[in-house]
Amino acid sequence: MLITLRALDLDNLLVLSNARTWEQTDIVVTSAHDLAVQLLEHRNECHTDRRRFDAMTNRREVPEQYTPLAKRYAKIGVDMEAVVVHTGKDLHPERKRLSTLAMYKAAKKSAEFFETWPADADAPTDRLFGGSLEEIEEATGYDPDDAAPWAWNLRAVLFEKAVEWSQLLDLLRECGLVE
């Protein structure tokens, strides 16, 4: 639904996702490093992605790898980011804290949008748009059995050099960190 709405406003929407079978995925990314490289390669286009932010199994990876990348999203052209979770208890507190737009589905065909999601809360706060969207269509175009793999493997060298974004991709290629 959000991809369809955003595509109405943009001519060059590019969708990055770890869901291989989703028909709206333009480029499949299956790791933090792969995501960073794709964002650098396409930094003048618009992006969205879906990845693993599990609060239980990725306690260290989310703050150590996601946070440095997320803080640079606007600088490398990211327009929108979406994370799909089943409950706020499953979502890592760091991901909640960095949220600028949270979609929360309290019911199967209803969704509400929020501005913030406190790190210790099960649900987001500061409702936007005055209420919920009703009768939203069921997500389609992907296989629910798609494993949508994700690896937290962001290379430490990615942000340690003080270089321009355009030079960072070249530096990664020189170091053999981009295929």
Secondary structure by P-SEA (a helix, b strand, c coil): caaaaaaaaccbbbbbcccccccccccccccaaaaaaaaaaccccccccccccccccccccccccaaaaaaacccccccbbbbbbcccccccaaaaaaccbbbbbccccbbbbbccccccccccccccccccccccccccccccccccccccccccccccccccaaaaaaaaaaacccc
